[in-house]
Amino acid sequence: MAGVFDINVADLDFTKIRMHAQAAGPGGAASGSREARTKTDLQQCVRRNTLIAFAQQCRTYNVDALHEVSLQLAILLMSKCTDRKHLCAAFVSYVADSLGPIDVDDAATTMADRTDSHALHATSDWVALFGYIEVAQLSERQRCALRENPRVAVFARATRHIFAENADIETFVVPMLCTVLMHIPAASMLERVLLARGPQHRDIEVMCLRGVNAYVDECQHMSNETTIDAISQLVRAIRVRADFRADMAAVIDAAADDGEKAGETAQRQFSLRRHIRDSQGAALLQKHGALQEWLHDMKFSVNISPATQRLLYWMRAQPFRPDSTALHALLDPHMLDKVYAVSLERIDAEAVSTVIRTLRVYQGNVKGLLDFRVQCLSALNAAVLKKLTLPVVLQLYVACWQHPSIREHCWKAILNVSNFAITTGCDRFRREHTYEQLSVLQTLLYCHTERRPGPDAAP
C-alpha cells in the first residue's frame, strides 16, 4: 500500500488539475454564478445610489428629476461656467418650443460654488450618469457650429491622439462635456468616461492628462462668452436614453416605499409620549387603517392606481374644499362627486403624510410660501434652515394646513423639529393667510402624472 501513495509532487500539473475541477465539478459553476450575481448586484446598488443622489440634487435645485432634460440642467447648474444663469436661460429658451417653459431658480445657479451644497460630489456618480447620455442625430448646421466654436476646436486638437485620425465631431461631444463639471477632476473624469464606453489605449491615463492640460493651456486667453457658447452647443448635441426616466421613477417609488415602511416601523415601536397622547386624546380623529376603510367604501376600479387613490384620499382629508369649477378643470367631475360623497370619519395620518412627501418639485405657484418660510421657519437653527429646499418648504406648508388631529404627525414626518415658536408662527400664519390648496393640488398632480413613465410606458 505504501507504493500507492509514492507520488512525485513536482511532476503534477496543478494548473490542469484546477481547470479540470472547475469544468467538471458543480461547485466551480456555482462559484462562477455567485461571482456574476455579486457583480450584478453591486452594479445595481451603485447605480441606485447614484440615482438617489441625483434625485437629492434635483430637489436642492428645485428641478423635477423625472423631467426630460433634468440631467442636462444638472450638468449646466454644476458646470465651471461663471455665468450659469445666462447658460441655463439659453438652454431653457432652446427647449421651450418642444417641452414648454421651465423655471430655474436664480439661487440654484450659484449653489455649485459651495462644496457642501450638492450630493453629486463623487466622480463615480457622474460616470454612471454619463452612461445614460448619447449623442443625438445632429444636423449639418449643428456640426458646423461645433467645428467653428473655438473651444471645441481646441479640445478636438488637444485630444486627437486619443481618438482615431478620422474621428468626426460627434466623437468629441461627450468627452468634452464631461470635463466641464465643477469640483470634478477633468482628466480623471475623461479617463473614466472613456473606459466605461469601451476598451482604450494602455496608457489612457497619461493621454487624458496630456490632452486636458493642453486644452486648458490653449484656452486661457479665451473669453467667458466662448465657454457659454461651447457648453450650450454640447448640451444641445446630446440626448438622454429612455431608460433613465424609468430607472429614476423606480428609485423614487422605492424611496417612497422605504419611507412608508420606516414610518410603519416607528409606529410599531413603543413610545411613552405617543401612548399617553393616544390614551388621553379621546377626541383624536386618527386611526391607522382608516385609508383601507375609505378605499373599501369607495370601491375604485382596477384601472385606478394606488398612488391616485391616495391622492384622492388626501383631497378628501383636507379641511377645506376648493371651488368646484376649478376642481372640474383638473379632475373628472363624476369622480370628484364620488370622493366627496363618501364621508371620512377618521383620518389616516400616515397616508396623508405619504402623499405630502411626494411633492418633489415646487412650481412657483404658491404666493404665500415666502411668508410661510419667514413666519414659521425662522425659529429653526441656521444649519437646518440652510438644508431646507423649496420642495421641503412646500411640504411643510401643506402640513401646516392639515387637520389639527394629524397636523403634528405630518409636520414631523417631514421635519422632526418643532417648538413653541414654530407652532405659534404657524397659528398666526393660518389666521392671516388662506390655504392655496388648488395650487398645491396642481403641483401634486404634476408630480403624480406629468412626465412620469409608467411600468408599461413605451420608450
C-alpha positions as CSV (number, residue, x, y, z in Angstrom):
1,M,0.0,0.0,0.0
2,A,3.0,2.3,0.5
3,G,3.7,2.4,-3.2
4,V,0.2,3.7,-3.9
5,F,1.0,7.0,-2.2
6,D,4.5,7.3,-3.5
7,I,3.8,10.4,-5.7
8,N,6.3,12.9,-7.1
9,V,4.6,16.2,-6.4
10,A,7.0,18.0,-8.8
11,D,5.6,16.1,-11.7
12,L,2.0,17.2,-11.1
13,D,0.5,20.0,-13.3
14,F,-1.7,21.9,-10.8
15,T,-3.0,24.3,-13.5
16,K,-4.7,21.4,-15.4
17,I,-6.0,19.9,-12.2
18,R,-7.7,23.2,-11.2
19,M,-9.1,23.7,-14.7
20,H,-10.5,20.2,-14.8
21,A,-12.0,20.6,-11.3
22,Q,-13.7,23.8,-12.3
23,A,-15.0,22.4,-15.5
24,A,-16.2,19.0,-14.1
25,G,-17.3,19.8,-10.6
26,P,-20.6,21.5,-9.9
27,G,-19.0,23.7,-7.3
28,G,-17.0,25.6,-10.0
29,A,-20.0,26.6,-12.0
30,A,-21.9,27.6,-8.8
31,S,-18.9,29.7,-7.7
32,G,-18.8,31.5,-11.1
33,S,-22.5,32.1,-11.0
34,R,-22.3,33.5,-7.5
35,E,-19.5,35.9,-8.6
36,A,-21.6,37.0,-11.6
37,R,-24.6,37.6,-9.3
38,T,-22.5,39.5,-6.8
39,K,-21.0,41.7,-9.6
40,T,-24.5,42.4,-11.0
41,D,-25.9,43.2,-7.5
42,L,-23.0,45.5,-6.8
43,Q,-23.5,47.4,-10.1
44,Q,-27.2,47.8,-9.4
45,C,-26.5,49.1,-5.9
46,V,-24.0,51.6,-7.2
47,R,-26.5,52.8,-9.9
48,R,-29.3,53.0,-7.4
49,N,-27.2,55.1,-5.0
50,T,-26.2,57.4,-7.9
51,L,-29.8,57.9,-8.9
52,I,-30.8,58.7,-5.3
53,A,-28.0,61.3,-5.1
54,F,-29.2,62.7,-8.4
55,A,-32.8,63.0,-7.0
56,Q,-31.5,64.7,-3.9
57,Q,-29.5,67.2,-6.1
58,C,-32.6,67.9,-8.2
59,R,-34.6,68.6,-5.0
60,T,-31.9,71.1,-4.0
61,Y,-32.1,72.8,-7.4
62,N,-36.0,72.6,-7.4
63,V,-35.8,70.6,-10.7
64,D,-38.1,67.7,-11.4
65,A,-35.8,64.6,-11.5
66,L,-38.2,62.9,-14.0
67,H,-38.2,65.8,-16.5
68,E,-36.9,65.1,-20.0
69,V,-33.9,67.5,-19.6
70,S,-33.2,67.1,-15.8
71,L,-29.8,65.6,-16.4
72,Q,-28.9,68.4,-18.9
73,L,-30.0,71.0,-16.4
74,A,-27.9,69.4,-13.6
75,I,-24.8,69.5,-15.9
76,L,-25.4,73.2,-16.6
77,L,-26.0,74.1,-13.0
78,M,-22.8,72.3,-11.9
79,S,-20.6,73.5,-14.8
80,K,-17.5,75.5,-14.4
81,C,-19.0,78.4,-16.3
82,T,-19.2,81.6,-14.2
83,D,-22.4,82.8,-15.7
84,R,-24.7,79.7,-15.2
85,K,-27.8,81.9,-15.1
86,H,-27.2,83.0,-18.8
87,L,-26.2,79.5,-19.7
88,C,-29.5,78.0,-18.3
89,A,-31.6,80.7,-19.8
90,A,-30.2,80.0,-23.2
91,F,-30.9,76.3,-22.9
92,V,-34.4,76.8,-21.5
93,S,-35.3,79.0,-24.3
94,Y,-33.9,76.4,-26.8
95,V,-36.2,73.6,-25.4
96,A,-39.2,75.8,-24.7
97,D,-40.8,75.1,-28.0
98,S,-40.9,71.3,-27.6
99,L,-41.1,70.9,-23.8
100,G,-42.7,74.1,-22.6
101,P,-41.4,76.7,-20.2
102,I,-39.0,75.5,-17.4
103,D,-38.4,77.6,-14.2
104,V,-34.8,77.6,-12.9
105,D,-34.3,79.5,-9.6
106,D,-31.6,82.1,-9.6
107,A,-30.3,80.8,-6.3
108,A,-29.6,77.4,-7.9
109,T,-27.2,78.9,-10.4
110,T,-24.7,79.8,-7.6
111,M,-25.0,76.6,-5.5
112,A,-22.2,74.8,-7.3
113,D,-19.7,77.3,-6.0
114,R,-20.2,75.8,-2.5
115,T,-18.9,72.3,-2.0
116,D,-21.5,71.5,0.7
117,S,-24.5,72.3,-1.5
118,H,-24.7,69.3,-3.7
119,A,-25.0,65.5,-3.3
120,L,-23.2,64.6,-6.6
121,H,-19.7,65.1,-5.3
122,A,-18.1,61.8,-6.5
123,T,-16.6,61.1,-9.9
124,S,-18.2,57.7,-9.9
125,D,-21.7,59.2,-9.7
126,W,-21.1,61.3,-12.8
127,V,-19.5,58.4,-14.7
128,A,-22.7,56.4,-14.1
129,L,-24.9,59.4,-15.1
130,F,-22.9,59.9,-18.3
131,G,-23.6,56.3,-19.1
132,Y,-27.2,57.4,-19.9
133,I,-26.0,60.1,-22.3
134,E,-25.6,59.6,-26.0
135,V,-25.0,61.9,-29.0
136,A,-28.2,63.0,-30.8
137,Q,-28.7,62.9,-34.5
138,L,-27.0,66.2,-35.5
139,S,-27.8,68.3,-38.5
140,E,-25.1,69.7,-40.7
141,R,-25.7,73.2,-39.2
142,Q,-25.1,71.8,-35.7
143,R,-21.9,70.1,-36.8
144,C,-20.6,73.3,-38.4
145,A,-21.4,75.2,-35.2
146,L,-19.4,72.7,-33.2
147,R,-16.5,72.8,-35.6
148,E,-16.4,76.6,-35.7
149,N,-16.6,77.0,-31.9
150,P,-13.0,77.9,-30.8
151,R,-13.1,75.9,-27.6
152,V,-14.5,72.8,-29.2
153,A,-11.8,73.1,-31.9
154,V,-9.1,73.4,-29.3
155,F,-10.3,70.4,-27.4
156,A,-10.5,68.3,-30.6
157,R,-6.9,69.2,-31.4
158,A,-5.7,68.6,-27.9
159,T,-7.3,65.1,-27.6
160,R,-6.9,64.0,-31.2
161,H,-4.2,61.5,-30.1
162,I,-6.8,59.6,-28.0
163,F,-9.2,59.0,-30.8
164,A,-9.0,57.8,-34.4
165,E,-7.5,60.1,-37.0
166,N,-10.7,60.3,-39.0
167,A,-13.0,60.8,-35.9
168,D,-15.9,63.1,-36.7
169,I,-17.0,66.0,-34.5
170,E,-19.7,63.8,-32.7
171,T,-16.9,61.8,-31.1
172,F,-15.7,64.8,-29.0
173,V,-19.1,65.9,-27.7
174,V,-19.5,63.6,-24.6
175,P,-15.7,63.6,-23.8
176,M,-15.6,67.4,-23.7
177,L,-18.9,67.8,-21.9
178,C,-17.7,65.5,-19.0
179,T,-14.8,67.8,-18.3
180,V,-16.9,71.0,-17.6
181,L,-18.2,69.8,-14.2
182,M,-17.4,71.8,-11.0
183,H,-15.3,70.1,-8.3
184,I,-14.7,67.0,-10.6
185,P,-11.1,66.5,-11.9
186,A,-11.4,66.9,-15.7
187,A,-8.6,64.4,-16.6
188,S,-9.8,61.7,-14.3
189,M,-13.4,62.2,-15.4
190,L,-12.4,62.0,-19.1
191,E,-10.4,58.8,-18.5
192,R,-13.2,57.0,-16.6
193,V,-15.9,58.0,-19.1
194,L,-13.9,56.7,-22.0
195,L,-13.1,53.4,-20.1
196,A,-16.8,53.0,-19.3
197,R,-17.6,53.2,-23.0
198,G,-15.2,50.5,-24.2
199,P,-11.6,49.4,-24.3
200,Q,-9.0,52.2,-24.6
201,H,-5.3,52.6,-25.0
202,R,-3.0,51.1,-22.5
203,D,-1.7,54.5,-21.3
204,I,-5.1,56.2,-21.5
205,E,-4.5,57.9,-18.1
206,V,-1.4,59.8,-19.4
207,M,-3.1,60.6,-22.7
208,C,-6.1,62.1,-21.0
209,L,-3.9,64.1,-18.6
210,R,-1.8,65.5,-21.5
211,G,-4.9,66.3,-23.6
212,V,-6.7,68.2,-20.8
213,N,-3.6,70.1,-19.8
214,A,-3.0,71.1,-23.5
215,Y,-6.7,72.2,-23.8
216,V,-6.5,74.3,-20.6
217,D,-3.2,76.0,-21.7
218,E,-4.6,77.0,-25.1
219,C,-7.9,78.3,-23.7
220,Q,-6.5,80.7,-21.1
221,H,-6.9,83.7,-23.3
222,M,-10.5,82.9,-24.4
223,S,-13.5,84.9,-23.0
224,N,-16.4,83.6,-21.0
225,E,-18.7,84.0,-23.9
226,T,-16.9,81.2,-25.7
227,T,-17.4,79.0,-22.7
228,I,-21.1,79.7,-22.7
229,D,-21.4,79.1,-26.4
230,A,-19.4,75.8,-26.3
231,I,-21.3,74.3,-23.4
232,S,-24.6,75.4,-24.9
233,Q,-23.7,73.7,-28.2
234,L,-22.5,70.5,-26.4
235,V,-25.7,70.2,-24.3
236,R,-27.9,70.6,-27.3
237,A,-26.0,67.9,-29.1
238,I,-26.8,65.1,-26.5
239,R,-29.8,63.2,-25.5
240,V,-30.6,61.0,-22.5
241,R,-31.6,57.4,-23.1
242,A,-35.2,56.4,-22.4
243,D,-34.3,54.0,-19.6
244,F,-33.0,56.9,-17.5
245,R,-36.5,58.1,-16.6
246,A,-37.7,54.6,-16.0
247,D,-34.8,53.9,-13.6
248,M,-35.4,57.3,-11.9
249,A,-39.1,56.5,-11.4
250,A,-38.3,53.1,-9.9
251,V,-35.8,54.7,-7.5
252,I,-38.3,57.4,-6.4
253,D,-41.0,54.8,-5.9
254,A,-38.7,52.6,-3.9
255,A,-37.6,55.5,-1.8
256,A,-41.3,56.3,-1.1
257,D,-42.0,52.7,-0.1
258,D,-38.9,52.7,2.2
259,G,-40.1,55.9,3.9
260,E,-43.6,54.4,4.4
261,K,-42.1,51.2,5.8
262,A,-39.9,53.2,8.1
263,G,-43.0,55.1,9.3
264,E,-44.8,51.9,10.0
265,T,-41.8,50.5,11.9
266,A,-41.7,53.7,14.0
267,Q,-45.4,53.2,14.7
268,R,-44.8,49.7,15.9
269,Q,-42.0,50.7,18.3
270,F,-43.3,51.7,21.7
271,S,-43.2,55.4,22.6
272,L,-44.4,56.5,26.0
273,R,-45.2,60.0,24.7
274,R,-47.4,58.6,21.9
275,H,-49.0,56.1,24.3
276,I,-50.0,59.0,26.7
277,R,-51.2,61.1,23.8
278,D,-53.4,58.4,22.3
279,S,-54.8,57.3,25.7
280,Q,-55.7,60.8,26.8
281,G,-56.8,62.3,23.5
282,A,-60.3,60.8,23.2
283,A,-61.3,63.3,20.5
284,L,-58.3,62.5,18.3
285,L,-59.6,61.8,14.8
286,Q,-56.8,59.5,13.8
287,K,-56.7,55.7,13.3
288,H,-54.2,53.6,11.4
289,G,-56.0,51.7,8.7
290,A,-58.6,54.4,8.1
291,L,-57.4,54.6,4.5
292,Q,-58.3,51.0,3.9
293,E,-61.8,51.6,5.3
294,W,-62.3,54.6,3.0
295,L,-61.0,52.6,0.0
296,H,-63.4,49.8,0.8
297,D,-66.3,52.3,0.8
298,M,-65.1,53.9,-2.5
299,K,-64.8,50.7,-4.4
300,F,-62.3,52.0,-7.0
301,S,-62.0,50.3,-10.3
302,V,-58.8,48.3,-11.0
303,N,-57.5,50.8,-13.5
304,I,-57.0,53.5,-10.9
305,S,-53.5,53.2,-9.4
306,P,-52.8,53.1,-5.7
307,A,-51.0,56.5,-6.0
308,T,-54.1,58.1,-7.5
309,Q,-56.3,56.6,-4.8
310,R,-54.0,58.0,-2.1
311,L,-54.1,61.4,-3.8
312,L,-57.9,61.4,-3.8
313,Y,-57.9,60.4,-0.2
314,W,-55.6,63.4,0.6
315,M,-58.1,65.7,-1.2
316,R,-61.0,64.3,0.9
317,A,-58.9,64.7,4.1
318,Q,-58.3,68.4,3.6
319,P,-60.1,70.7,6.0
320,F,-61.3,72.9,3.1
321,R,-62.9,72.0,-0.3
322,P,-61.7,74.2,-3.2
323,D,-64.0,75.7,-5.7
324,S,-65.9,73.1,-7.7
325,T,-65.3,74.8,-11.0
326,A,-61.6,74.9,-10.6
327,L,-61.5,71.3,-9.5
328,H,-63.5,70.1,-12.5
329,A,-60.9,71.6,-14.7
330,L,-58.3,69.3,-13.1
331,L,-60.2,66.1,-12.4
332,D,-63.2,64.2,-13.6
333,P,-66.4,65.7,-12.1
334,H,-68.1,62.3,-11.5
335,M,-65.0,61.0,-9.6
336,L,-65.0,64.2,-7.5
337,D,-68.6,63.8,-6.6
338,K,-68.0,60.2,-5.6
339,V,-65.0,61.2,-3.5
340,Y,-66.8,63.9,-1.6
341,A,-69.9,61.8,-1.2
342,V,-68.2,59.2,0.9
343,S,-67.8,60.6,4.5
344,L,-64.5,60.5,6.2
345,E,-64.9,59.8,9.9
346,R,-61.2,59.1,10.8
347,I,-58.1,60.5,9.2
348,D,-55.1,58.2,8.4
349,A,-52.2,60.5,9.2
350,E,-49.6,58.2,7.6
351,A,-51.5,58.1,4.3
352,V,-51.8,61.9,4.2
353,S,-48.1,62.4,5.1
354,T,-47.1,59.9,2.4
355,V,-48.9,62.0,-0.2
356,I,-47.4,65.2,1.1
357,R,-43.9,63.8,0.8
358,T,-44.4,63.1,-2.9
359,L,-44.1,66.8,-3.6
360,R,-40.6,66.6,-5.1
361,V,-40.7,70.0,-7.0
362,Y,-42.0,73.5,-6.4
363,Q,-43.6,75.2,-9.5
364,G,-43.6,78.7,-8.0
365,N,-47.4,78.8,-7.9
366,V,-47.9,79.3,-4.1
367,K,-47.9,83.0,-3.4
368,G,-47.7,82.7,0.4
369,L,-44.8,80.3,0.5
370,L,-42.2,83.1,1.2
371,D,-44.3,84.5,4.1
372,F,-44.7,81.0,5.5
373,R,-40.9,80.5,5.4
374,V,-40.3,83.8,7.2
375,Q,-43.1,83.5,9.8
376,C,-43.0,79.8,10.6
377,L,-39.4,78.6,9.9
378,S,-37.3,81.4,11.3
379,A,-37.1,79.6,14.7
380,L,-35.1,76.8,13.2
381,N,-31.3,76.9,13.7
382,A,-29.1,78.0,10.8
383,A,-27.9,74.5,9.9
384,V,-31.4,73.1,9.5
385,L,-32.7,76.2,7.7
386,K,-29.8,76.1,5.2
387,K,-30.6,72.5,4.2
388,L,-34.3,73.2,3.6
389,T,-35.0,73.0,-0.2
390,L,-38.1,74.6,-1.8
391,P,-39.9,71.2,-2.1
392,V,-39.4,70.6,1.6
393,V,-40.7,74.1,2.4
394,L,-43.7,73.4,0.3
395,Q,-44.3,70.1,2.1
396,L,-44.2,71.9,5.5
397,Y,-46.6,74.5,4.1
398,V,-49.1,71.7,3.3
399,A,-48.6,70.0,6.6
400,C,-49.3,73.3,8.4
401,W,-52.8,73.4,6.9
402,Q,-53.8,69.8,7.8
403,H,-56.5,68.8,10.3
404,P,-55.4,69.6,13.9
405,S,-55.6,65.9,14.8
406,I,-52.8,65.0,12.3
407,R,-51.0,68.3,11.9
408,E,-48.1,67.4,14.2
409,H,-47.7,64.0,12.7
410,C,-47.5,65.3,9.2
411,W,-45.0,68.0,10.2
412,K,-42.7,65.6,12.0
413,A,-42.9,63.1,9.1
414,I,-41.2,65.8,7.0
415,L,-39.1,67.7,9.6
416,N,-38.6,66.2,13.0
417,V,-38.2,69.6,14.6
418,S,-41.0,71.5,16.3
419,N,-41.1,74.1,19.1
420,F,-43.3,76.7,20.6
421,A,-42.1,79.4,18.3
422,I,-42.8,77.3,15.2
423,T,-46.3,76.4,16.5
424,T,-47.2,80.0,17.3
425,G,-45.9,81.2,13.9
426,C,-48.0,78.6,12.1
427,D,-51.1,79.6,14.1
428,R,-50.6,83.2,13.2
429,F,-49.9,82.3,9.5
430,R,-53.2,80.4,9.3
431,R,-55.1,83.4,10.7
432,E,-53.5,85.9,8.3
433,H,-53.4,83.8,5.1
434,T,-55.7,81.5,3.1
435,Y,-54.8,77.9,2.1
436,E,-53.8,77.8,-1.6
437,Q,-55.0,74.3,-1.9
438,L,-55.7,74.5,-5.6
439,S,-52.0,75.4,-6.3
440,V,-50.9,72.6,-4.1
441,L,-53.2,70.2,-5.9
442,Q,-51.8,71.3,-9.3
443,T,-48.3,70.5,-8.1
444,L,-49.3,67.2,-6.7
445,L,-51.0,66.2,-10.0
446,Y,-47.8,67.2,-11.8
447,C,-45.7,65.0,-9.5
448,H,-48.1,62.1,-9.9
449,T,-48.9,62.2,-13.6
450,E,-46.9,64.6,-15.7
451,R,-43.8,63.4,-17.4
452,R,-43.8,60.2,-15.4
453,P,-43.4,56.9,-17.3
454,G,-45.5,54.1,-16.2
455,P,-44.3,50.5,-16.0
456,D,-45.7,49.7,-19.4
457,A,-44.8,53.1,-21.0
458,A,-43.2,53.0,-24.4
459,P,-39.6,54.2,-24.5
